[in-house]
């Protein structure tokens, strides 16, 4: 079958196990998907055990960084960690949820979309199908209508239905709380699993790597790699394991609200003095800027003229 376009999800959450290629021509999400045997998630590919290369570590293991880390980078990471702790004392995912199941579904839907859009449609989704068992038997067409605004809605509707079916069949309707079990679910690899494990269970199985984190590590001078697995391995080597849960959220939120892709707020950034990519002079002390970032994050980026 000839494809007119290949759409690659390079860093966001997955949209279903193996759904990688789409026909062009339907921006609302009606494009047809073509399956292949890989699990798309934040750049990390979770292969079935039978297809994994002999001797390679299982996907459930925390990644190991094989490169060399200079003292300068380690010192910079330590200071970034210290300042972000002040700027975001209680970081948390911005996808609204009441339990692990809701967050798992919301994270899958958030691929190539934004949290505000997903938060606007999940109340209806979970009101109609509140449990994995309910969603597992929901008609595909009805689910598509509810998630249409998320983009690629046909693919995503199928992905969350297949995930629901797997949760029911393999785990008795309860979302598992280990990396090894989560990555067995359709549409789930390390990034999505890290979101669920860190947000709901507070389990440090790795560090979340999304498009914001990928941008930050390059601006921080940590690495120019775009490979999520390599980035996660480096971050896990730079930060102590007890910090993995919160540093992942802090980096995502800092990239989303402060160190944005097009117009980073360098003058208001509490990391300005330690960031090699800073473009503007700092406004006030770093602790004052950290307090501003805390208010900005708590308002989910909506500070009006203050921002």
Secondary structure in CASP SS format (residue, H / E / C, confidence):
PFRMAT SS
TARGET T0000
AUTHOR 0000-0000-0000
METHOD secondary structure of the structure
MODEL  1
X C 1.00
X C 1.00
X C 1.00
X C 1.00
X C 1.00
X C 1.00
X C 1.00
X C 1.00
X C 1.00
X C 1.00
X C 1.00
X C 1.00
X C 1.00
X C 1.00
X C 1.00
X C 1.00
X E 1.00
X E 1.00
X E 1.00
X E 1.00
X E 1.00
X E 1.00
X C 1.00
X C 1.00
X C 1.00
X C 1.00
X C 1.00
X C 1.00
X C 1.00
X C 1.00
X C 1.00
X C 1.00
X E 1.00
X E 1.00
X E 1.00
X E 1.00
X E 1.00
X E 1.00
X E 1.00
X C 1.00
X C 1.00
X C 1.00
X C 1.00
X C 1.00
X C 1.00
X C 1.00
X C 1.00
X C 1.00
X H 1.00
X H 1.00
X H 1.00
X C 1.00
X C 1.00
X C 1.00
X C 1.00
X C 1.00
X C 1.00
X C 1.00
X C 1.00
X C 1.00
X C 1.00
X C 1.00
X C 1.00
X C 1.00
X C 1.00
X C 1.00
X C 1.00
X C 1.00
X C 1.00
X C 1.00
X H 1.00
X H 1.00
X H 1.00
X H 1.00
X H 1.00
X H 1.00
X H 1.00
X H 1.00
X H 1.00
X H 1.00
X H 1.00
X H 1.00
X H 1.00
X H 1.00
X H 1.00
X H 1.00
X H 1.00
X C 1.00
X C 1.00
X C 1.00
X C 1.00
X C 1.00
X C 1.00
X C 1.00
X C 1.00
X C 1.00
X C 1.00
X C 1.00
X C 1.00
X H 1.00
X H 1.00
X H 1.00
X H 1.00
X H 1.00
X H 1.00
X H 1.00
X H 1.00
X H 1.00
X H 1.00
X C 1.00
X C 1.00
X C 1.00
X C 1.00
X C 1.00
X H 1.00
X H 1.00
X H 1.00
X H 1.00
X H 1.00
X H 1.00
X H 1.00
X H 1.00
X H 1.00
X H 1.00
X H 1.00
X H 1.00
X H 1.00
X H 1.00
X C 1.00
X C 1.00
X C 1.00
X H 1.00
X H 1.00
X H 1.00
X H 1.00
X H 1.00
X C 1.00
X C 1.00
X C 1.00
X H 1.00
X H 1.00
X H 1.00
X H 1.00
X H 1.00
X H 1.00
X H 1.00
X H 1.00
X H 1.00
X H 1.00
X H 1.00
X C 1.00
X C 1.00
X H 1.00
X H 1.00
X H 1.00
X H 1.00
X H 1.00
X H 1.00
X H 1.00
X H 1.00
X H 1.00
X H 1.00
X H 1.00
X H 1.00
X H 1.00
X H 1.00
X H 1.00
X H 1.00
X H 1.00
X H 1.00
X H 1.00
X C 1.00
X C 1.00
X C 1.00
X C 1.00
X C 1.00
X C 1.00
X C 1.00
X H 1.00
X H 1.00
X H 1.00
X H 1.00
X C 1.00
X C 1.00
X C 1.00
X C 1.00
X C 1.00
X C 1.00
X C 1.00
X H 1.00
X H 1.00
X H 1.00
X H 1.00
X H 1.00
X H 1.00
X H 1.00
X H 1.00
X H 1.00
X H 1.00
X H 1.00
X H 1.00
X C 1.00
X C 1.00
X C 1.00
X C 1.00
X C 1.00
X C 1.00
X C 1.00
X C 1.00
X C 1.00
X H 1.00
X H 1.00
X H 1.00
X H 1.00
X H 1.00
X H 1.00
X H 1.00
X H 1.00
X H 1.00
X C 1.00
X C 1.00
X C 1.00
X C 1.00
X C 1.00
X C 1.00
X C 1.00
X C 1.00
X H 1.00
X H 1.00
X H 1.00
X H 1.00
X H 1.00
X H 1.00
X H 1.00
X H 1.00
X H 1.00
X H 1.00
X H 1.00
X C 1.00
X C 1.00
X H 1.00
X H 1.00
X H 1.00
X H 1.00
X H 1.00
X H 1.00
X H 1.00
X H 1.00
X H 1.00
X H 1.00
X H 1.00
X H 1.00
X H 1.00
X H 1.00
X H 1.00
X H 1.00
X H 1.00
X C 1.00
X C 1.00
X C 1.00
X C 1.00
X C 1.00
X C 1.00
X C 1.00
X C 1.00
X H 1.00
X H 1.00
X H 1.00
X C 1.00
X C 1.00
X C 1.00
X C 1.00
X C 1.00
X C 1.00
X C 1.00
X C 1.00
X C 1.00
X C 1.00
X C 1.00
X C 1.00
X C 1.00
X C 1.00
X C 1.00
X C 1.00
X C 1.00
X H 1.00
X H 1.00
X H 1.00
X H 1.00
X H 1.00
X H 1.00
X H 1.00
X H 1.00
X H 1.00
X H 1.00
X H 1.00
X H 1.00
X H 1.00
X C 1.00
X C 1.00
X C 1.00
X C 1.00
X C 1.00
X H 1.00
X H 1.00
X H 1.00
X C 1.00
END
